[in-house]
Every structure is written in C-alpha cells, then in structure tokens.
Amino acid sequence: MAHIIVVGNEKGGSGKSTTSMHVATALVRMGHSVGTLDLDLRQQSLGRYVENRRAFCEAGGHTLATPEYINLPEIVSEDVPPGVNLNDHRLSLAVQSLEADNDFILIDCPGSHTRLSQMAHSMADTLITPLNDSFVDFDLLARTRPQDGAILGPSVYSEMVWAARQARAQAGLRPIDWIVTRNRLGSQQMHNKRKVGDALSKLSRRIGFRVAPGFSERVIFRELFPRGLTLLDLRDVGGDRLNLSNIAARQELRDLINTLNLPGVKVRF
C-alpha cells in the first residue's frame, strides 16, 4: 500500500503548499512515484502549483519530474453507500485510484477545519504540520498562560490529531508519525525564537510529535510558484544562478526529507 503523507494545520499562510510541492517533487526526483491531492477545494494552491509546472514545461520544452495530481471525483449522493458521508467517499475513491500506481500519496489540507481535512488526518502515516515560528501559530497546537507562557493544554488542532490517532488505533493501523516544522525561522537567535523553540520542545513530549526545521523566509519561494518550479529545478531550467541563499534552501529541504524518515527513501539530491 502507498505511504500516505498529509500536510496540514488549521491556519493559512504557514507554507503547506510550498512544503507539499517540494516534498512531492523531491520524492519523484529520487525515483519514487507520488500521487497528490489538494483538499482546499476553493483555493487549490497545490493544484495550481502543479498546473503551473506543466504549463512551464510545455512552453519551454522542459522535462521535469512531476508528481501525479488528480482532483476529487465528482459523484452524486445516489452513488454513495448508505450511511457514508459524501466527501468521505470522494476522498476514499481518490486515494484508491492513486494507491495502485504510487509509492506515496501526498494530501495537502486547507487552512481550516473541514470534514475532508479531518478524514485525511485519520489516513496519515506521516503528518507534516508547517508552523510559522511565532506564538500566534503555536496557539494552534496549545493554549498557554499569558503571564509566563506555561502550557495549559492542547488546542483545537492538536485535539483533532489526537482524535485521528484514536481512530487509527481502533482500526488497527500504525500510529501517525507527526512532524511539526518551524518555517520562516529568523537568521538571528532572537529571544522569541528561543522561547518558541523551548515551548515546542516541551509540548512535543506531552502530545507526541517531532520538531524539525522547515524553510526560512526567502524571496525565492514566491518567485518559484508562478512557474511551478521547486528549488531542485533551478539547475535544470537555466537562467537562475544558485546563490548562497538558494544553496542553503536546498540544504533545508534535504534536512527535512531526512527528518521525515520515509520508508525506502534515501536522500539523493
């Protein structure tokens, strides 16, 4: 069966689609087959990312490693088995269609709580939660006491992950490997950065996730999306000099893939 990677939290602007595209493309470049889904049915940033990539390749005659992307199937309520939620059935059908031909299925979730997102989390073998390095985003994981920052308990998103873990345990499935990545890290060891890091470290032991460095704030990520490119493509398409910042960003991606510890994956880029 395909290993399912879910990229999700309940806050927009944390880098979910950038993370999704870079992880999926890196796996394809390393020789793995990857199918992808975007559950943000309104914005579909990952879907548009893949569309931009295909258009760029077609216009410029490039051949770039590209993950398979499909939309959720459109079905009518009459075709849904009795007692089954329509959107649950759509997601199940999409995953089934990708499983036969792919080593990995990557699902990009919306920045809000939806039925589809909830179901996707229960399907995750690996869960990646990108988090901007601030207490605004940290609040998604846990409630803290304003006076001293003490952790009072899990917040709404953590509770959803806990429910997904319980559902998997009841179904006899393997536990979710949950990785929280710290995006937009500042280059300096600022006081707030240390405080967020300490809080994540404490919380990780309480509710069971691993902390990993994500992507720093870089202009290059905003420039890549319109062409559907990733950091790994710059040498292939020409016209983009690999400066020190881009080289550092590639290393961040390499470190992330290593940290994910996906089955059968040996980092080669």
Backbone as CSV, one residue per row, in Angstrom:
resi,resn,N_x,N_y,N_z,CA_x,CA_y,CA_z,C_x,C_y,C_z
1,MET,0.837,-1.198,0.000,0.000,0.000,0.000,0.871,1.246,0.000
2,ALA,0.370,2.294,-0.614,1.106,3.554,-0.652,1.198,4.155,0.747
3,HIS,2.316,4.784,1.033,2.514,5.503,2.291,1.872,6.878,2.137
4,ILE,0.973,7.226,3.043,0.211,8.476,2.919,0.843,9.569,3.772
5,ILE,1.198,10.669,3.113,1.748,11.849,3.777,0.682,12.931,3.747
6,VAL,0.332,13.454,4.899,-0.641,14.547,4.984,0.082,15.799,5.461
7,VAL,-0.141,16.912,4.771,0.427,18.202,5.166,-0.737,19.062,5.620
8,GLY,-0.770,19.396,6.908,-1.933,20.111,7.380,-1.739,20.852,8.686
9,ASN,-2.493,21.880,8.850,-2.843,22.513,10.111,-4.106,23.317,9.830
10,GLU,-4.555,24.103,10.760,-5.804,24.837,10.548,-5.556,26.333,10.415
11,LYS,-4.408,26.709,9.896,-4.083,28.122,9.737,-3.475,28.337,8.358
12,GLY,-3.944,29.348,7.661,-3.391,29.650,6.350,-2.053,30.370,6.453
13,GLY,-1.301,30.346,5.352,-0.059,31.101,5.274,1.117,30.509,6.007
14,SER,1.044,29.217,6.335,2.150,28.595,7.062,3.123,27.862,6.151
15,GLY,2.834,27.809,4.847,3.738,27.147,3.912,3.369,25.713,3.588
16,LYS,2.102,25.362,3.753,1.700,23.978,3.495,1.905,23.584,2.031
17,SER,1.446,24.422,1.112,1.536,24.049,-0.310,2.976,24.064,-0.806
18,THR,3.779,25.018,-0.323,5.199,25.029,-0.675,5.870,23.769,-0.163
19,THR,5.583,23.397,1.075,6.145,22.171,1.636,5.677,20.959,0.850
20,SER,4.380,20.909,0.533,3.819,19.768,-0.205,4.510,19.587,-1.550
21,MET,4.632,20.666,-2.310,5.216,20.570,-3.648,6.684,20.175,-3.590
22,HIS,7.419,20.735,-2.638,8.843,20.417,-2.549,9.066,18.970,-2.101
23,VAL,8.288,18.497,-1.151,8.433,17.113,-0.706,8.038,16.150,-1.819
24,ALA,6.902,16.401,-2.467,6.436,15.506,-3.530,7.420,15.464,-4.693
25,THR,7.894,16.640,-5.114,8.815,16.694,-6.245,10.160,16.064,-5.901
26,ALA,10.632,16.282,-4.685,11.893,15.665,-4.264,11.796,14.150,-4.319
27,LEU,10.669,13.598,-3.879,10.498,12.140,-3.915,10.476,11.626,-5.347
28,VAL,9.802,12.351,-6.247,9.769,11.928,-7.654,11.169,11.979,-8.251
29,ARG,11.913,13.020,-7.963,13.270,13.147,-8.490,14.174,12.026,-7.990
30,MET,13.863,11.475,-6.827,14.661,10.372,-6.282,14.171,9.008,-6.762
31,GLY,13.213,9.007,-7.687,12.794,7.759,-8.304,11.538,7.131,-7.740
32,HIS,10.850,7.839,-6.857,9.622,7.305,-6.281,8.413,7.850,-7.031
33,SER,7.362,7.059,-7.099,6.119,7.532,-7.716,5.246,8.161,-6.643
34,VAL,4.702,9.344,-6.959,3.956,10.110,-5.973,2.651,10.619,-6.584
35,GLY,1.556,10.357,-5.920,0.270,10.930,-6.297,-0.114,12.001,-5.289
36,THR,-0.755,13.061,-5.759,-1.084,14.172,-4.866,-2.553,14.564,-4.968
37,LEU,-3.060,15.098,-3.851,-4.429,15.604,-3.761,-4.400,16.942,-3.043
38,ASP,-5.290,17.840,-3.415,-5.438,19.127,-2.741,-6.865,19.206,-2.215
39,LEU,-6.994,19.261,-0.891,-8.330,19.274,-0.291,-8.856,20.675,-0.035
40,ASP,-8.083,21.696,-0.421,-8.596,23.064,-0.365,-9.387,23.280,-1.655
41,LEU,-10.647,22.939,-1.628,-11.450,22.902,-2.848,-11.696,24.285,-3.435
42,ARG,-11.473,25.325,-2.652,-11.684,26.684,-3.140,-10.409,27.274,-3.756
43,GLN,-9.319,27.275,-2.998,-8.100,27.924,-3.472,-7.212,27.000,-4.286
44,GLN,-7.060,25.756,-3.855,-6.285,24.729,-4.552,-4.883,25.213,-4.940
45,SER,-4.125,25.657,-3.958,-2.769,26.158,-4.226,-1.867,25.060,-4.771
46,LEU,-1.935,23.850,-4.201,-1.097,22.766,-4.707,-1.504,22.395,-6.123
47,GLY,-2.808,22.331,-6.380,-3.262,22.014,-7.731,-2.781,23.033,-8.739
48,ARG,-2.837,24.310,-8.384,-2.365,25.353,-9.295,-0.850,25.307,-9.443
49,TYR,-0.156,24.922,-8.393,1.306,24.772,-8.453,1.673,23.733,-9.517
50,VAL,0.985,22.589,-9.478,1.257,21.524,-10.455,0.860,21.975,-11.856
51,GLU,-0.270,22.671,-11.991,-0.687,23.192,-13.298,0.354,24.164,-13.853
52,ASN,0.866,25.045,-13.013,1.906,25.991,-13.442,3.143,25.249,-13.921
53,ARG,3.477,24.187,-13.258,4.656,23.394,-13.627,4.471,22.749,-15.004
54,ARG,3.317,22.181,-15.209,3.057,21.538,-16.502,3.054,22.565,-17.634
55,ALA,2.475,23.746,-17.378,2.454,24.804,-18.401,3.859,25.302,-18.697
56,PHE,4.681,25.444,-17.674,6.070,25.887,-17.860,6.845,24.873,-18.700
57,CYS,6.675,23.612,-18.411,7.380,22.565,-19.162,6.933,22.547,-20.623
58,GLU,5.632,22.677,-20.835,5.109,22.652,-22.199,5.589,23.853,-22.997
59,ALA,5.607,25.030,-22.380,6.001,26.241,-23.093,7.486,26.257,-23.407
60,GLY,8.296,25.724,-22.509,9.744,25.797,-22.695,10.393,24.513,-23.156
61,GLY,9.607,23.467,-23.376,10.169,22.194,-23.812,10.984,21.498,-22.740
62,HIS,10.666,21.749,-21.478,11.406,21.128,-20.374,10.749,19.808,-19.972
63,THR,11.567,18.925,-19.446,11.072,17.683,-18.862,11.494,17.653,-17.405
64,LEU,10.546,17.882,-16.525,10.846,17.940,-15.105,10.044,16.877,-14.354
65,ALA,10.670,16.298,-13.348,9.984,15.321,-12.512,8.755,15.971,-11.887
66,THR,7.595,15.381,-12.104,6.346,15.984,-11.649,5.465,14.925,-11.002
67,PRO,4.955,15.181,-9.810,4.054,14.207,-9.187,2.723,14.137,-9.933
68,GLU,2.074,13.010,-9.841,0.720,12.881,-10.391,-0.232,13.700,-9.539
69,TYR,-1.152,14.379,-10.189,-2.144,15.159,-9.446,-3.529,14.851,-9.990
70,ILE,-4.480,14.603,-9.081,-5.864,14.402,-9.502,-6.786,15.223,-8.599
71,ASN,-7.943,15.556,-9.117,-8.978,16.189,-8.323,-9.849,15.115,-7.681
72,LEU,-10.548,15.501,-6.630,-11.518,14.577,-6.060,-12.607,14.290,-7.092
73,PRO,-13.039,13.052,-7.201,-14.081,12.735,-8.192,-15.403,13.392,-7.834
74,GLU,-16.112,13.808,-8.840,-17.450,14.356,-8.642,-18.451,13.201,-8.657
75,ILE,-19.191,13.053,-7.585,-20.179,11.979,-7.510,-21.502,12.556,-6.994
76,VAL,-22.555,11.837,-7.240,-23.877,12.259,-6.768,-24.235,11.425,-5.547
77,SER,-25.110,11.952,-4.736,-25.441,11.301,-3.475,-26.002,9.890,-3.682
78,GLU,-26.648,9.658,-4.829,-27.231,8.340,-5.086,-26.162,7.255,-5.216
79,ASP,-24.902,7.677,-5.519,-23.826,6.697,-5.689,-23.051,6.444,-4.404
80,VAL,-23.451,7.092,-3.324,-22.757,6.929,-2.045,-23.415,5.807,-1.252
81,PRO,-22.619,4.869,-0.712,-23.215,3.788,0.091,-24.003,4.343,1.280
82,PRO,-25.035,3.665,1.696,-25.858,4.133,2.825,-25.002,4.347,4.081
83,GLY,-25.242,5.459,4.755,-24.543,5.745,5.991,-23.145,6.309,5.828
84,VAL,-22.716,6.553,4.585,-21.366,7.072,4.317,-21.463,8.532,3.904
85,ASN,-20.597,9.367,4.475,-20.560,10.778,4.116,-20.071,10.940,2.681
86,LEU,-20.689,11.860,1.941,-20.353,12.039,0.529,-18.883,12.410,0.334
87,ASN,-18.386,13.383,1.106,-16.996,13.801,0.943,-16.012,12.731,1.407
88,ASP,-16.384,11.971,2.444,-15.542,10.838,2.848,-15.399,9.865,1.680
89,HIS,-16.507,9.619,0.996,-16.496,8.671,-0.125,-15.644,9.207,-1.286
90,ARG,-15.742,10.488,-1.552,-14.927,11.097,-2.620,-13.438,10.940,-2.323
91,LEU,-13.050,11.219,-1.086,-11.634,11.105,-0.723,-11.165,9.651,-0.786
92,SER,-11.990,8.742,-0.308,-11.629,7.321,-0.359,-11.418,6.846,-1.795
93,LEU,-12.307,7.271,-2.695,-12.169,6.882,-4.100,-10.892,7.455,-4.713
94,ALA,-10.572,8.709,-4.367,-9.365,9.330,-4.912,-8.114,8.608,-4.431
95,VAL,-8.064,8.288,-3.153,-6.906,7.578,-2.605,-6.789,6.193,-3.236
96,GLN,-7.902,5.518,-3.383,-7.868,4.191,-4.012,-7.336,4.253,-5.433
97,SER,-7.698,5.300,-6.174,-7.253,5.407,-7.566,-5.753,5.682,-7.655
98,LEU,-5.180,6.301,-6.612,-3.746,6.615,-6.619,-2.890,5.490,-6.043
99,GLU,-3.483,4.668,-5.185,-2.696,3.661,-4.463,-2.026,2.645,-5.375
100,ALA,-2.705,2.252,-6.421,-2.202,1.153,-7.244,-0.882,1.486,-7.922
101,ASP,-0.678,2.746,-8.276,0.474,3.101,-9.106,1.495,3.992,-8.404
102,ASN,1.344,4.241,-7.106,2.235,5.179,-6.435,2.800,4.616,-5.137
103,ASP,4.059,4.982,-4.877,4.700,4.612,-3.613,4.197,5.495,-2.473
104,PHE,3.925,6.760,-2.815,3.481,7.728,-1.816,2.254,8.479,-2.334
105,ILE,1.372,8.828,-1.412,0.267,9.734,-1.706,0.405,10.917,-0.763
106,LEU,0.498,12.115,-1.327,0.628,13.321,-0.505,-0.668,14.128,-0.599
107,ILE,-1.232,14.443,0.559,-2.502,15.172,0.628,-2.254,16.523,1.292
108,ASP,-2.556,17.600,0.562,-2.414,18.963,1.078,-3.774,19.410,1.603
109,CYS,-3.833,19.738,2.896,-5.111,20.093,3.531,-5.306,21.604,3.565
110,PRO,-6.546,22.057,3.662,-6.821,23.500,3.734,-6.459,24.064,5.099
111,GLY,-6.320,25.396,5.158,-6.007,26.058,6.413,-7.244,26.324,7.233
112,SER,-8.083,25.336,7.376,-9.308,25.450,8.168,-9.779,24.041,8.500
113,HIS,-10.702,23.958,9.455,-11.220,22.656,9.843,-12.362,22.268,8.905
114,THR,-12.185,21.178,8.185,-13.231,20.674,7.304,-13.363,19.166,7.503
115,ARG,-14.466,18.643,7.045,-14.684,17.197,7.130,-13.600,16.449,6.342
116,LEU,-13.258,16.957,5.156,-12.228,16.314,4.345,-10.876,16.302,5.057
117,SER,-10.526,17.430,5.653,-9.252,17.514,6.367,-9.232,16.541,7.540
118,GLN,-10.314,16.467,8.255,-10.408,15.566,9.400,-10.204,14.114,8.961
119,MET,-10.836,13.738,7.860,-10.687,12.364,7.382,-9.267,12.103,6.893
120,ALA,-8.683,13.091,6.193,-7.318,12.919,5.683,-6.337,12.677,6.824
121,HIS,-6.511,13.397,7.929,-5.609,13.204,9.065,-5.700,11.784,9.616
122,SER,-6.880,11.206,9.582,-7.021,9.836,10.076,-6.382,8.821,9.123
123,MET,-6.086,9.240,7.883,-5.460,8.355,6.903,-3.940,8.481,6.901
124,ALA,-3.400,9.445,7.637,-1.982,9.787,7.532,-1.082,8.749,8.186
125,ASP,-0.089,8.277,7.428,1.021,7.537,8.020,2.059,8.526,8.554
126,THR,2.281,9.587,7.779,3.166,10.678,8.188,2.376,11.973,8.108
127,LEU,2.405,12.765,9.171,1.730,14.061,9.203,2.773,15.158,9.357
128,ILE,2.771,16.100,8.409,3.671,17.255,8.477,2.824,18.486,8.784
129,THR,3.158,19.177,9.853,2.445,20.399,10.228,3.409,21.578,10.158
130,PRO,3.406,22.333,9.050,4.253,23.530,8.976,3.707,24.608,9.909
131,LEU,4.623,25.272,10.594,4.231,26.267,11.580,5.150,27.468,11.444
132,ASN,4.569,28.657,11.248,5.393,29.859,11.310,5.935,29.998,12.723
133,ASP,7.154,30.459,12.836,7.849,30.449,14.118,7.397,31.613,14.997
134,SER,6.169,31.510,15.479,5.638,32.554,16.345,4.601,31.947,17.268
135,PHE,4.299,32.667,18.358,3.291,32.172,19.290,1.885,32.311,18.737
136,VAL,1.716,33.112,17.683,0.414,33.173,17.019,0.085,31.800,16.431
137,ASP,1.067,31.191,15.773,0.860,29.860,15.204,0.917,28.771,16.280
138,PHE,1.760,28.978,17.288,1.875,27.993,18.363,0.522,27.778,19.048
139,ASP,-0.288,28.830,19.080,-1.605,28.746,19.714,-2.488,27.702,19.045
140,LEU,-2.169,27.360,17.799,-2.910,26.319,17.101,-2.708,24.964,17.765
141,LEU,-1.529,24.774,18.376,-1.185,23.491,18.990,-1.551,23.424,20.465
142,ALA,-1.390,24.550,21.183,-1.604,24.510,22.626,-2.036,25.867,23.157
143,ARG,-2.797,25.830,24.244,-3.157,27.047,24.958,-2.091,27.348,26.001
144,THR,-1.701,28.594,26.102,-0.659,28.973,27.049,-1.170,30.057,27.994
145,ARG,-0.510,30.159,29.146,-0.858,31.194,30.118,-0.107,32.470,29.768
146,PRO,-0.807,33.590,29.573,-0.157,34.823,29.121,0.964,35.307,30.037
147,GLN,0.817,35.110,31.336,1.787,35.660,32.271,3.185,35.055,32.121
148,ASP,3.248,33.729,31.965,4.568,33.082,31.934,4.738,32.101,30.782
149,GLY,3.722,31.999,29.918,3.842,31.107,28.765,3.682,29.638,29.093
150,ALA,3.269,29.308,30.308,3.100,27.906,30.683,2.019,27.249,29.824
151,ILE,2.247,26.010,29.439,1.305,25.285,28.593,0.138,24.787,29.434
152,LEU,-1.067,25.197,29.064,-2.265,24.825,29.801,-2.914,23.554,29.261
153,GLY,-2.732,23.301,27.986,-3.329,22.108,27.396,-3.353,22.198,25.889
154,PRO,-3.671,21.108,25.208,-3.716,21.099,23.748,-4.819,21.993,23.218
155,SER,-4.603,22.534,22.028,-5.587,23.389,21.388,-6.355,22.599,20.339
156,VAL,-7.146,23.325,19.528,-8.106,22.658,18.647,-7.455,21.706,17.642
157,TYR,-6.349,22.118,17.045,-5.748,21.265,16.020,-5.143,20.013,16.639
158,SER,-4.457,20.184,17.763,-3.882,19.025,18.444,-4.961,18.030,18.845
159,GLU,-6.108,18.534,19.247,-7.209,17.648,19.614,-7.725,16.878,18.404
160,MET,-7.706,17.516,17.213,-8.124,16.802,16.010,-7.139,15.691,15.673
161,VAL,-5.843,15.981,15.817,-4.832,14.951,15.552,-4.990,13.799,16.544
162,TRP,-5.264,14.132,17.798,-5.473,13.094,18.799,-6.657,12.205,18.417
163,ALA,-7.733,12.807,17.940,-8.895,12.031,17.512,-8.539,11.131,16.329
164,ALA,-7.721,11.658,15.409,-7.287,10.851,14.261,-6.436,9.667,14.716
165,ARG,-5.582,9.911,15.698,-4.756,8.821,16.230,-5.622,7.738,16.872
166,GLN,-6.636,8.155,17.614,-7.526,7.184,18.236,-8.268,6.353,17.196
167,ALA,-8.720,7.024,16.124,-9.438,6.316,15.069,-8.537,5.275,14.404
168,ARG,-7.274,5.631,14.191,-6.339,4.679,13.576,-6.063,3.502,14.508
169,ALA,-5.919,3.789,15.790,-5.656,2.721,16.747,-6.821,1.736,16.795
170,GLN,-8.036,2.264,16.767,-9.219,1.401,16.794,-9.315,0.547,15.532
171,ALA,-8.772,1.073,14.417,-8.796,0.330,13.153,-7.599,-0.605,13.006
172,GLY,-6.712,-0.613,13.998,-5.538,-1.485,13.946,-4.455,-1.003,13.006
173,LEU,-4.430,0.296,12.707,-3.427,0.853,11.803,-2.231,1.377,12.592
174,ARG,-1.104,1.549,11.894,0.098,2.034,12.569,-0.094,3.472,13.030
175,PRO,0.613,3.866,14.084,0.470,5.229,14.603,0.940,6.273,13.598
176,ILE,0.379,7.457,13.718,0.805,8.581,12.889,2.170,9.069,13.359
177,ASP,3.098,9.241,12.434,4.370,9.896,12.740,4.171,11.379,12.463
178,TRP,4.074,12.175,13.523,3.726,13.592,13.419,4.976,14.446,13.535
179,ILE,5.225,15.259,12.514,6.376,16.166,12.483,5.885,17.601,12.361
180,VAL,6.274,18.445,13.293,5.970,19.870,13.231,7.220,20.595,12.733
181,THR,7.099,21.307,11.630,8.246,22.011,11.066,8.151,23.502,11.355
182,ARG,9.284,24.086,11.690,9.342,25.507,12.032,9.738,26.303,10.789
183,ASN,8.762,26.943,10.165,9.018,27.745,8.973,9.287,29.199,9.328
184,ARG,9.903,29.906,8.359,10.195,31.329,8.491,11.021,31.636,9.735
185,LEU,11.977,30.749,10.005,12.894,30.994,11.112,13.755,32.211,10.812
186,GLY,13.941,33.064,11.796,14.824,34.209,11.619,16.276,33.773,11.619
187,SER,17.120,34.554,11.001,18.538,34.195,10.909,19.271,34.422,12.223
188,GLN,18.719,35.251,13.079,19.358,35.550,14.352,18.687,34.752,15.478
189,GLN,19.466,34.444,16.510,18.931,33.733,17.672,18.183,34.727,18.556
190,MET,17.020,35.143,18.090,16.235,36.114,18.815,15.568,35.474,20.031
191,HIS,15.222,36.337,20.988,14.612,35.858,22.224,13.319,35.108,21.941
192,ASN,12.461,35.634,21.058,11.195,34.984,20.738,11.416,33.628,20.088
193,LYS,12.441,33.539,19.243,12.756,32.276,18.574,13.117,31.197,19.595
194,ARG,13.916,31.573,20.585,14.291,30.617,21.618,13.070,30.194,22.442
195,LYS,12.201,31.164,22.746,11.018,30.852,23.536,10.083,29.904,22.799
196,VAL,9.895,30.145,21.489,9.052,29.247,20.696,9.667,27.854,20.650
197,GLY,10.974,27.807,20.451,11.660,26.516,20.415,11.520,25.742,21.714
198,ASP,11.672,26.430,22.844,11.528,25.774,24.149,10.099,25.273,24.344
199,ALA,9.125,26.096,23.948,7.722,25.706,24.111,7.383,24.493,23.242
200,LEU,7.873,24.473,22.005,7.623,23.327,21.125,8.267,22.061,21.666
201,SER,9.476,22.201,22.206,10.162,21.041,22.762,9.371,20.434,23.920
202,LYS,8.865,21.285,24.814,8.070,20.794,25.940,6.766,20.157,25.463
203,LEU,6.105,20.838,24.518,4.826,20.334,24.036,4.987,19.020,23.280
204,SER,6.072,18.882,22.546,6.293,17.663,21.756,6.327,16.428,22.642
205,ARG,6.867,16.573,23.826,6.932,15.438,24.750,5.561,15.136,25.356
206,ARG,4.731,16.160,25.446,3.413,15.964,26.056,2.413,15.344,25.097
207,ILE,2.431,15.779,23.830,1.380,15.297,22.915,1.931,14.478,21.747
208,GLY,3.245,14.267,21.718,3.784,13.257,20.816,4.023,13.658,19.382
209,PHE,4.834,14.688,19.148,5.282,14.980,17.788,6.781,15.227,17.794
210,ARG,7.373,15.191,16.615,8.787,15.527,16.453,8.889,16.931,15.869
211,VAL,9.899,17.661,16.288,10.120,19.019,15.790,11.243,18.994,14.770
212,ALA,11.023,19.673,13.645,12.044,19.722,12.591,12.143,21.139,12.050
213,PRO,13.346,21.559,11.652,13.454,22.859,10.976,12.802,22.782,9.611
214,GLY,12.075,23.830,9.240,11.441,23.877,7.927,12.194,24.800,7.001
215,PHE,11.481,25.734,6.361,12.085,26.651,5.406,12.173,28.053,5.987
216,SER,13.317,28.672,5.809,13.483,30.060,6.217,12.705,30.977,5.277
217,GLU,12.493,32.206,5.687,11.816,33.197,4.853,12.747,33.601,3.713
218,ARG,12.380,33.254,2.472,13.219,33.563,1.316,12.340,34.026,0.154
219,VAL,12.827,35.038,-0.559,12.094,35.565,-1.711,11.917,34.502,-2.779
220,ILE,12.859,33.576,-2.892,12.858,32.588,-3.966,11.565,31.771,-3.995
221,PHE,10.974,31.503,-2.826,9.761,30.685,-2.806,8.600,31.390,-3.491
222,ARG,8.519,32.699,-3.350,7.446,33.452,-4.007,7.670,33.529,-5.513
223,GLU,8.926,33.440,-5.932,9.245,33.524,-7.359,9.062,32.188,-8.079
224,LEU,9.128,31.089,-7.347,9.047,29.772,-7.967,7.610,29.381,-8.329
225,PHE,6.648,29.766,-7.525,5.274,29.300,-7.699,4.683,29.596,-9.079
226,PRO,4.825,30.828,-9.628,4.191,31.097,-10.930,4.682,30.187,-12.051
227,ARG,5.904,29.685,-11.917,6.434,28.774,-12.935,6.292,27.309,-12.536
228,GLY,5.790,27.080,-11.340,5.622,25.698,-10.886,6.933,25.011,-10.558
229,LEU,7.942,25.779,-10.254,9.265,25.211,-10.004,9.526,25.016,-8.519
230,THR,10.479,24.160,-8.225,10.974,23.986,-6.864,12.459,24.328,-6.851
231,LEU,13.020,24.372,-5.662,14.446,24.673,-5.523,15.316,23.683,-6.292
232,LEU,14.844,22.457,-6.411,15.641,21.410,-7.052,15.677,21.536,-8.570
233,ASP,14.847,22.417,-9.137,14.766,22.536,-10.592,15.673,23.619,-11.165
234,LEU,16.233,24.470,-10.328,16.915,25.668,-10.819,18.092,25.331,-11.731
235,ARG,18.809,24.288,-11.422,19.955,23.917,-12.266,19.501,23.357,-13.608
236,ASP,18.288,22.803,-13.644,17.813,22.135,-14.860,17.243,23.097,-15.893
237,VAL,16.640,24.186,-15.433,15.938,25.061,-16.357,16.790,26.228,-16.833
238,GLY,17.908,26.497,-16.177,18.767,27.607,-16.583,18.162,28.952,-16.223
239,GLY,18.997,29.972,-16.261,18.528,31.329,-16.023,18.449,31.716,-14.564
240,ASP,18.658,30.768,-13.660,18.637,31.066,-12.233,19.966,30.630,-11.619
241,ARG,20.753,31.610,-11.216,22.040,31.290,-10.613,21.824,30.799,-9.186
242,LEU,22.491,29.688,-8.846,22.358,29.160,-7.498,23.217,29.981,-6.548
243,ASN,22.628,31.000,-5.945,23.374,31.804,-4.993,23.412,31.094,-3.639
244,LEU,24.087,31.710,-2.695,24.257,31.067,-1.393,22.918,30.839,-0.700
245,SER,21.985,31.784,-0.870,20.674,31.635,-0.250,19.936,30.419,-0.806
246,ASN,20.007,30.229,-2.134,19.328,29.091,-2.749,19.972,27.774,-2.350
247,ILE,21.291,27.773,-2.235,22.005,26.569,-1.802,21.611,26.212,-0.372
248,ALA,21.503,27.228,0.479,21.078,26.996,1.865,19.661,26.456,1.911
249,ALA,18.793,26.957,1.027,17.408,26.484,0.990,17.342,25.022,0.548
250,ARG,18.182,24.640,-0.407,18.249,23.228,-0.823,18.650,22.338,0.359
251,GLN,19.571,22.835,1.160,20.010,22.067,2.321,18.874,21.921,3.328
252,GLU,18.051,22.966,3.456,16.890,22.877,4.346,15.930,21.787,3.873
253,LEU,15.737,21.704,2.565,14.870,20.654,2.022,15.483,19.279,2.257
254,ARG,16.785,19.168,2.048,17.461,17.894,2.286,17.313,17.464,3.746
255,ASP,17.484,18.423,4.648,17.346,18.110,6.075,15.923,17.670,6.407
256,LEU,14.934,18.319,5.776,13.546,17.960,6.037,13.251,16.541,5.569
257,ILE,13.671,16.206,4.355,13.420,14.855,3.827,14.091,13.817,4.713
258,ASN,15.300,14.104,5.163,15.992,13.183,6.074,15.208,12.997,7.364
259,THR,14.696,14.104,7.908,13.972,14.049,9.174,12.669,13.271,9.047
260,LEU,12.018,13.351,7.898,10.758,12.625,7.711,10.946,11.116,7.844
261,ASN,12.121,10.623,7.450,12.432,9.197,7.590,11.365,8.320,6.940
262,LEU,11.060,8.649,5.689,10.040,7.914,4.959,10.542,6.543,4.538
263,PRO,9.685,5.553,4.454,10.134,4.197,4.119,10.718,4.100,2.717
264,GLY,11.915,3.512,2.640,12.568,3.292,1.359,13.191,4.508,0.728
265,VAL,13.243,5.630,1.445,13.753,6.871,0.875,15.184,7.112,1.364
266,LYS,16.084,7.237,0.414,17.464,7.617,0.683,17.727,8.921,-0.069
267,VAL,18.036,9.966,0.654,18.144,11.288,0.054,19.294,11.336,-0.937
268,ARG,18.966,11.755,-2.178,19.963,11.842,-3.243,19.697,13.104,-4.058
269,PHE,20.017,14.253,-3.523,19.975,15.485,-4.312,20.808,16.532,-3.601
